[in-house]
Structures are given as structure tokens and as C-alpha cells.
Amino acid sequence: MSMMSKAGAGLAAVAAGLAIAGAAAAEIAVSVNDGKQLRPGDDPPGRTPDTLAVLDLTAAGPKVLGTVPAPASMIGPPSSVAVTPDARLALVTAAQKLDANGPVTLVLDDTLTVVDLSNPAAPKVAQTLQAGAGATGVAVNRAGTLALVVSTGDDTVSVFGISRGRLTPAGKVRLPYQARPTDVAFTPDGKSALVVAQTAGSILRLAVDGTKVTRTEVAVQPGLQPYGVVVSPKGDFAYNTNLGGRRPTPGQLAPPGPRPGTISAIDLSTNQVANSVDVGQTPEHLTLSADGGFMAVTVANGSGGSPGSPGSPGSPGYNDFGLLKVYRVAGAELTPVAEAKTGRWCQGAAWTKDRSRVLLQCAAGREVESYRFDGASLTREPGETLKFAARPASIATATGR
């Protein structure tokens, strides 16, 4: 090789190294996308592979840095992916997979995929492990040393130790029969975790000591059909979605038609519900800004249903748009700040670290929408919409999910 060729090769290597370093320094989010989920009228042969996409949040608008095939699922709350605090790993669960005996039927899956994000422009699968059947919500502690995965199909919480970029199974916690756990979140000190037991209508508290995770006697009943949960950065309150809304008083009859869902604030010092707020039909997801000062809530608003046609009634409560709502958070107090109409069948949302933008996954249009937030209003950025072949299912950053 000539001196000129060697110099050129050296410059190319330096440039490549700088590109990787620049990508690693970027603020990123990961979007997992489900290519299996079909809507009425969709063609099964048109299914696409499930993927994980790494999104750059540091540019003027979000952009895709890289993608990798990884099993994913829209079933369950949009908390089926978590990013480690150092942004080096993404953990992705898959609650469903295609039945090996047919191209249409979906069956329970137990896959947990570990994706290496050390080069965000070229994410790669590092490990494939098994949790429980119907693996859904996943969480990582602040220390980045422990992960928990809840599974709806076998009522378990799978425990995994994290060290040097690898996960190691560390046992399972058995929950009450047919509890149907959907989500899990650590407290900031890592000494507790909260599990949503949907069928039981409860938030269960676990004790955490190293890799030893055990059940406690604490069970809070925040509302009907609890779904997702987050914990404040201070660890003083937890907030959860309730698809079925408020718990009825004894003897009260449920009104006909779709019920407004709620967000509940749980005081973790007393393990009592301190407040509940009506937010709309089917609150799919809630996520806190990194400082805990604001909460974004995605409300399906009936947009995931069918509009119907002449002679064929549509889904009850159908609307052709969803809602993105932002609340100011002060302990148990949730104050409405901003609201925007969105695309249809929207689920996962994520804040940028400086809380200037909210990304929203909308499955009907197979896209991630971008909204500017100035502390008082939400403004859609139409030119910043990201399109995908599969349906965006769950999204997370190193500071939230």
C-alpha cells in the first residue's frame, strides 16, 4: 500500500471512529416495532419483521440512526422496552409470536432480547433469553444492575442480573394465580419494585435486596383494570393508568358505554391512593419527564377501533383521533397543562431529557409523531414524523419509558 493509500485509510478510520463516538454521545430513544399485528382488512402475507430502531433526539428533529430485527409486541402496555441508565443496552420483550403451525394465529411468547447500543448507528442483538409466557413490562434499576420482566401468561416476575453488558437469570417471583401482571417499575433507591396486577386490580409491592426479589403484603387498589405504572424521581409517589376508570362505590352501577380511564397518584409512604384524575377513554401510557415535573399521557380515545360502514356499526366510542395530554406534577396533584389531537391507535410516548419534545408512537399510521412542548402548549411537528414498516409498539430512553 502506498503512503498516500495508508494516509487515506488512516483518515477513513479516524472518521469512522469519530462518527461512532458522535453517535454514542447523542441523546437516543429506542422504538420497538411490531410487524405481526394486523387490523381488519390487512393482508397476513403483508406482515413485516419486528424491529428495534434507534432514534437520535439531539438533532433539530428526531431521526433514525440504525435498526436491527428483534422480536417485539404491541400487546400489553407500551413498556415492553427499557434502556439501561448508561444507554448501552436495550431490553425488549415479546408477549406474542406467530404460531409455527399457521401464518395468522398469534400465541404467547417469552422472549427477552438484549440489544447492544454501544454504536447506536449499528445496534446488534447481544443475547436472547426467556422470561415467562406473555412477557410484557420490563424495567431496569437506576444502578443498571438488575432487570425485572413481568409475564401475563404465567403470573411471574423474572429477575435478571446485569453485569458487563450481559444479563444472567436470577430467579422468578410467583404472583397470585391469574393476577395477570402487565407492568413493573423500580423505586429510585432500587429497594422496591411495583407490579401492576391487572386482573387482581392491584399494584403489588416487591422487596429488592441485590438479586433477591420477594413479595410483600402491600397491595394498593387504584382503579379498575390498572395497566401501566411509573415512579417519581424522588420516589415519593407512583402514578398508574386505569383502563376501566375509578372503582365504583358499593352498590353503584357502571354506566353504559366506554368508561373514562383514570390516572392515580399513590403515596408510597402510606401505600394509599392520594388522587385520581379522569383522563379519557383508554389511557395507554404515562411517562414522566426526567425531572418529574410533567407527565405525558397517551389516550387512545377509541381511535384503535373500527369506524364502521353503511349497515355495519363501528366500535363503541370510536373517534378518528387520539389524544396526547400533559399534566404538571406536584406530588399527588396533577394539573392539566396542554392537549393535542393525534394520529390513531397511539400508545407509547417519550420525553427528551430537556422536556422540549414528546415523541408519540401511532400504530395505525406506522409512525412516530413529534410534538414540541414549551411548558404551556403542545405543537405538532408534521415534518418530523418518522415512518416505519412495522407498527411502533413501545419506546424508551435512558431516563424514562
C-alpha positions as CSV (number, residue, x, y, z in Angstrom):
1,M,0.0,0.0,0.0
2,S,1.4,3.4,-0.9
3,M,1.9,6.2,1.7
4,M,-1.0,8.1,0.2
5,S,-3.2,5.0,0.5
6,K,-2.1,4.4,4.0
7,A,-2.9,8.0,4.9
8,G,-6.3,7.8,3.3
9,A,-7.1,4.6,5.2
10,G,-6.0,6.2,8.4
11,L,-8.2,9.2,7.8
12,A,-11.1,6.9,7.0
13,A,-10.6,5.0,10.2
14,V,-10.4,8.2,12.2
15,A,-13.6,9.5,10.5
16,A,-15.4,6.2,11.3
17,G,-14.2,6.4,14.9
18,L,-15.4,10.0,15.2
19,A,-18.8,9.0,13.7
20,I,-19.2,6.2,16.2
21,A,-18.2,8.5,19.1
22,G,-20.6,11.2,17.9
23,A,-23.4,8.6,17.7
24,A,-22.6,7.3,21.2
25,A,-22.7,10.9,22.6
26,A,-26.2,11.5,21.1
27,E,-29.3,11.5,23.2
28,I,-31.2,8.5,21.9
29,A,-34.5,6.8,22.2
30,V,-35.4,3.2,21.1
31,S,-38.6,2.4,19.4
32,V,-39.6,-1.3,19.1
33,N,-42.0,-2.0,16.2
34,D,-44.4,-4.9,15.8
35,G,-44.8,-6.2,12.3
36,K,-47.2,-9.0,13.3
37,Q,-50.3,-7.0,14.4
38,L,-53.0,-6.7,11.8
39,R,-56.1,-4.6,11.6
40,P,-59.3,-5.7,9.9
41,G,-58.7,-5.9,6.1
42,D,-54.9,-6.2,6.5
43,D,-53.3,-8.9,4.4
44,P,-51.4,-11.5,6.5
45,P,-48.7,-12.0,3.8
46,G,-48.0,-8.3,4.2
47,R,-46.6,-8.8,7.7
48,T,-43.1,-7.4,8.2
49,P,-40.3,-8.3,10.6
50,D,-40.3,-6.9,14.2
51,T,-37.6,-4.3,14.6
52,L,-35.8,-2.1,17.1
53,A,-35.0,1.4,15.8
54,V,-32.5,3.8,17.5
55,L,-33.6,7.4,17.3
56,D,-31.4,10.4,17.6
57,L,-33.0,13.1,19.7
58,T,-30.2,15.7,19.6
59,A,-30.9,17.0,16.1
60,A,-33.4,19.7,15.1
61,G,-35.9,16.9,14.7
62,P,-35.7,13.2,15.5
63,K,-34.1,10.8,13.0
64,V,-33.4,7.1,12.7
65,L,-29.8,6.2,13.4
66,G,-30.0,2.5,12.9
67,T,-32.3,-0.6,13.1
68,V,-32.0,-4.3,14.0
69,P,-34.5,-7.1,13.8
70,A,-35.8,-8.0,17.3
71,P,-39.0,-9.8,18.5
72,A,-41.4,-7.2,19.8
73,S,-45.1,-7.0,20.6
74,M,-47.9,-4.4,20.8
75,I,-49.8,-6.5,23.3
76,G,-49.7,-5.0,26.8
77,P,-48.8,-1.5,27.9
78,P,-46.1,0.3,25.9
79,S,-43.4,-0.5,28.4
80,S,-42.0,-3.6,26.6
81,V,-38.6,-1.9,26.2
82,A,-36.2,-0.4,28.7
83,V,-32.8,1.3,28.2
84,T,-30.1,0.9,30.8
85,P,-29.0,4.2,32.5
86,D,-25.7,4.3,30.6
87,A,-27.7,3.9,27.3
88,R,-25.6,0.9,26.3
89,L,-28.3,-1.8,26.3
90,A,-31.9,-2.0,25.4
91,L,-34.1,-4.8,26.8
92,V,-37.0,-5.9,24.6
93,T,-39.8,-8.3,25.5
94,A,-42.2,-10.1,23.1
95,A,-45.6,-11.1,24.5
96,Q,-46.6,-12.8,21.3
97,K,-45.2,-14.6,18.2
98,L,-46.7,-16.2,15.1
99,D,-47.9,-19.7,15.6
100,A,-45.5,-22.1,13.9
101,N,-48.5,-24.1,12.6
102,G,-50.1,-21.2,10.8
103,P,-49.5,-17.8,9.3
104,V,-52.3,-16.0,11.0
105,T,-52.6,-17.1,14.7
106,L,-50.6,-15.4,17.4
107,V,-49.5,-17.3,20.5
108,L,-47.8,-16.3,23.7
109,D,-44.1,-15.7,23.6
110,D,-41.5,-15.5,26.4
111,T,-38.6,-13.8,24.6
112,L,-36.3,-11.2,26.2
113,T,-33.8,-9.7,23.7
114,V,-30.8,-7.7,24.8
115,V,-29.6,-5.2,22.2
116,D,-26.2,-3.6,22.3
117,L,-26.4,0.1,21.7
118,S,-22.7,0.9,22.1
119,N,-22.8,2.0,18.5
120,P,-26.3,3.4,18.1
121,A,-25.9,3.6,14.3
122,A,-25.4,-0.2,14.2
123,P,-27.4,-1.8,17.1
124,K,-26.9,-5.5,17.4
125,V,-28.5,-8.4,19.3
126,A,-26.3,-9.4,22.1
127,Q,-28.4,-12.0,23.9
128,T,-31.7,-13.8,23.6
129,L,-33.2,-15.1,26.9
130,Q,-36.5,-16.5,28.2
131,A,-38.8,-14.8,30.7
132,G,-42.3,-16.1,31.4
133,A,-45.1,-16.7,28.8
134,G,-46.6,-13.4,27.7
135,A,-43.5,-11.4,28.7
136,T,-44.5,-7.7,28.7
137,G,-43.4,-4.9,31.0
138,V,-39.7,-4.6,31.6
139,A,-37.7,-2.3,34.0
140,V,-34.1,-1.7,34.9
141,N,-32.9,-0.2,38.2
142,R,-31.0,3.1,38.4
143,A,-27.8,1.3,39.1
144,G,-28.1,-0.7,35.9
145,T,-27.5,-3.9,37.8
146,L,-31.0,-5.5,37.8
147,A,-33.9,-6.0,35.4
148,L,-37.4,-7.3,36.0
149,V,-39.8,-8.7,33.5
150,V,-43.5,-9.4,34.2
151,S,-45.4,-12.1,32.3
152,T,-49.2,-12.2,31.9
153,G,-49.3,-15.8,30.9
154,D,-47.8,-17.4,34.0
155,D,-48.2,-14.7,36.7
156,T,-44.5,-14.3,37.3
157,V,-41.8,-11.6,37.6
158,S,-38.5,-12.8,36.1
159,V,-35.3,-11.4,37.7
160,F,-32.1,-10.8,35.7
161,G,-28.7,-9.6,37.0
162,I,-26.8,-7.2,34.7
163,S,-23.0,-7.1,34.6
164,R,-20.6,-6.1,31.8
165,G,-23.2,-5.9,29.2
166,R,-24.7,-9.3,29.9
167,L,-27.9,-10.5,31.6
168,T,-28.0,-13.5,33.9
169,P,-31.2,-15.2,35.1
170,A,-31.6,-14.8,38.9
171,G,-34.9,-16.5,39.6
172,K,-38.6,-15.7,39.4
173,V,-41.2,-14.3,41.8
174,R,-44.6,-16.1,41.7
175,L,-47.6,-13.8,42.0
176,P,-51.2,-14.7,42.9
177,Y,-52.9,-17.0,40.4
178,Q,-54.4,-15.1,37.5
179,A,-53.0,-11.8,38.7
180,R,-52.1,-11.0,35.1
181,P,-49.1,-8.7,35.7
182,T,-48.8,-6.1,32.9
183,D,-46.1,-3.7,34.1
184,V,-43.3,-3.1,36.6
185,A,-41.2,-0.2,37.9
186,F,-38.4,0.2,40.4
187,T,-38.3,2.8,43.1
188,P,-35.3,5.2,42.7
189,D,-33.4,3.6,45.6
190,G,-33.7,0.2,44.0
191,K,-35.0,-1.4,47.2
192,S,-38.6,-1.8,46.0
193,A,-40.5,-2.5,42.8
194,L,-44.1,-2.0,41.9
195,V,-46.0,-4.6,39.8
196,V,-49.4,-4.0,38.1
197,A,-51.6,-7.0,38.7
198,Q,-54.4,-6.1,36.2
199,T,-56.9,-8.9,36.9
200,A,-56.4,-8.5,40.6
201,G,-57.0,-4.8,40.2
202,S,-53.9,-4.0,42.4
203,I,-50.4,-2.6,42.5
204,L,-48.2,-5.1,44.3
205,R,-45.0,-4.0,46.1
206,L,-41.9,-6.2,45.9
207,A,-38.8,-6.0,48.2
208,V,-35.4,-6.0,46.4
209,D,-32.1,-6.9,48.0
210,G,-29.4,-7.4,45.5
211,T,-30.8,-10.0,43.1
212,K,-33.2,-11.3,45.7
213,V,-36.7,-10.2,45.0
214,T,-39.6,-11.1,47.2
215,R,-43.3,-10.3,47.6
216,T,-44.5,-8.1,50.4
217,E,-48.0,-7.8,51.9
218,V,-48.6,-4.4,50.3
219,A,-51.4,-4.3,47.6
220,V,-52.9,-1.0,46.6
221,Q,-56.2,-0.9,44.6
222,P,-56.1,2.3,42.5
223,G,-58.9,1.7,40.0
224,L,-60.4,-0.7,37.5
225,Q,-58.1,-2.6,35.1
226,P,-54.8,-1.0,36.2
227,Y,-52.3,-1.1,33.3
228,G,-49.0,0.8,33.5
229,V,-47.0,2.4,36.3
230,V,-44.2,4.8,36.8
231,V,-42.4,6.2,39.9
232,S,-41.4,9.8,40.6
233,P,-37.7,10.6,40.5
234,K,-37.9,11.3,44.3
235,G,-39.5,8.0,45.0
236,D,-42.4,9.6,47.0
237,F,-45.2,8.9,44.5
238,A,-46.2,6.3,41.9
239,Y,-48.6,7.0,39.1
240,N,-50.6,4.4,37.2
241,T,-53.2,4.2,34.4
242,N,-56.6,2.5,35.0
243,L,-58.3,1.5,31.8
244,G,-61.6,0.9,33.5
245,G,-61.5,4.2,35.5
246,R,-62.5,4.7,39.1
247,R,-63.6,1.9,41.4
248,P,-67.3,2.1,41.9
249,T,-68.7,2.7,45.3
250,P,-70.6,-0.3,46.8
251,G,-74.0,-0.7,45.1
252,Q,-73.1,1.7,42.3
253,L,-73.9,0.5,38.7
254,A,-71.4,1.1,35.9
255,P,-72.8,3.5,33.3
256,P,-73.3,2.1,29.8
257,G,-70.7,2.7,27.0
258,P,-67.0,3.3,27.3
259,R,-65.8,4.4,30.7
260,P,-63.2,7.3,31.1
261,G,-59.9,5.9,32.2
262,T,-58.0,7.5,35.1
263,I,-54.5,8.2,36.4
264,S,-54.0,7.5,40.1
265,A,-51.3,9.0,42.3
266,I,-50.2,6.6,45.0
267,D,-48.4,7.9,48.1
268,L,-45.5,5.4,48.6
269,S,-45.0,6.5,52.3
270,T,-48.5,5.3,53.1
271,N,-49.3,2.9,50.2
272,Q,-52.6,4.8,49.8
273,V,-54.2,6.3,46.7
274,A,-53.9,10.1,47.2
275,N,-55.6,11.3,44.0
276,S,-57.3,10.0,40.8
277,V,-57.9,12.1,37.7
278,D,-60.2,11.3,34.7
279,V,-58.1,11.5,31.5
280,G,-60.3,9.9,28.8
281,Q,-61.1,6.7,27.0
282,T,-58.2,4.1,27.3
283,P,-55.1,5.8,28.7
284,E,-52.5,3.5,27.1
285,H,-49.3,5.0,28.6
286,L,-48.0,7.6,31.0
287,T,-44.4,8.8,31.2
288,L,-42.7,11.4,33.4
289,S,-40.2,14.0,32.3
290,A,-36.7,13.4,33.6
291,D,-37.1,15.9,36.3
292,G,-40.6,14.6,37.3
293,G,-42.2,17.9,36.7
294,F,-44.5,16.9,33.9
295,M,-46.4,13.8,32.8
296,A,-47.4,12.9,29.3
297,V,-50.4,10.6,28.9
298,T,-51.5,8.9,25.7
299,V,-55.2,8.4,25.4
300,A,-56.4,6.0,22.6
301,N,-59.8,7.8,22.6
302,G,-61.4,4.9,20.7
303,S,-59.1,5.5,17.7
304,G,-57.9,1.9,17.7
305,G,-61.4,0.6,16.9
306,S,-63.4,0.4,13.6
307,P,-65.3,3.4,12.2
308,G,-67.9,1.0,10.8
309,S,-69.6,1.3,7.4
310,P,-73.2,1.5,6.0
311,G,-75.1,-1.3,7.5
312,S,-72.2,-2.2,9.8
313,P,-71.9,-0.5,13.2
314,G,-68.4,0.6,14.2
315,S,-66.7,0.2,17.6
316,P,-68.4,1.8,20.6
317,G,-66.8,5.2,21.3
318,Y,-64.9,5.3,18.0
319,N,-63.0,8.5,17.2
320,D,-60.7,9.2,14.3
321,F,-58.0,10.7,16.5
322,G,-56.3,10.0,19.8
323,L,-55.2,12.5,22.4
324,L,-51.8,13.4,23.9
325,K,-52.2,15.2,27.3
326,V,-49.6,16.8,29.5
327,Y,-50.1,17.4,33.3
328,R,-47.9,19.4,35.7
329,V,-47.0,17.1,38.6
330,A,-46.6,18.2,42.2
331,G,-46.8,15.1,44.4
332,A,-50.4,13.9,44.3
333,E,-51.6,17.0,42.3
334,L,-51.9,16.5,38.5
335,T,-52.8,19.8,36.8
336,P,-53.8,19.8,33.1
337,V,-51.4,21.9,31.0
338,A,-51.7,21.0,27.4
339,E,-53.6,18.7,25.0
340,A,-53.3,17.8,21.3
341,K,-55.2,15.6,18.9
342,T,-53.0,12.9,17.5
343,G,-53.0,10.1,15.0
344,R,-54.9,6.9,15.6
345,W,-54.1,3.9,17.8
346,C,-51.3,5.7,19.6
347,Q,-49.6,4.1,22.5
348,G,-46.0,4.8,23.6
349,A,-44.6,8.2,24.4
350,A,-41.2,9.5,25.5
351,W,-39.8,12.9,26.6
352,T,-36.5,14.3,25.5
353,K,-34.2,14.9,28.5
354,D,-34.8,18.7,28.4
355,R,-38.6,18.1,28.1
356,S,-38.8,20.2,25.0
357,R,-40.2,17.4,22.9
358,V,-42.5,14.4,23.2
359,L,-42.3,11.6,20.8
360,L,-45.6,9.6,20.2
361,Q,-45.9,6.2,18.6
362,C,-49.1,5.8,16.5
363,A,-49.7,2.3,15.3
364,A,-52.4,2.9,12.7
365,G,-50.2,5.0,10.6
366,R,-47.0,3.1,11.5
367,E,-45.3,6.3,12.5
368,V,-43.7,8.2,15.4
369,E,-45.1,11.8,15.7
370,S,-43.1,14.6,17.2
371,Y,-44.5,17.4,19.4
372,R,-42.8,20.5,20.7
373,F,-43.6,21.4,24.4
374,D,-42.9,24.9,25.7
375,G,-44.2,24.4,29.2
376,A,-47.7,25.5,28.3
377,S,-48.6,24.1,24.9
378,L,-48.0,21.1,22.6
379,T,-47.3,21.8,18.9
380,R,-47.2,19.0,16.3
381,E,-44.1,18.9,14.1
382,P,-45.6,17.4,10.9
383,G,-42.2,17.5,9.1
384,E,-40.6,15.4,11.8
385,T,-42.8,12.4,11.6
386,L,-40.9,9.1,11.3
387,K,-42.4,6.3,9.2
388,F,-41.9,2.6,9.8
389,A,-42.8,-0.7,8.1
390,A,-44.0,-2.2,11.4
391,R,-46.3,-0.7,14.0
392,P,-44.5,1.2,16.7
393,A,-45.3,-0.5,20.0
394,S,-43.1,0.8,22.8
395,I,-40.5,3.5,23.3
396,A,-37.9,4.3,25.9
397,T,-34.9,6.4,26.7
398,A,-32.2,6.1,29.4
399,T,-34.1,8.4,31.6
400,G,-37.7,7.1,31.1
401,R,-40.1,4.8,29.3
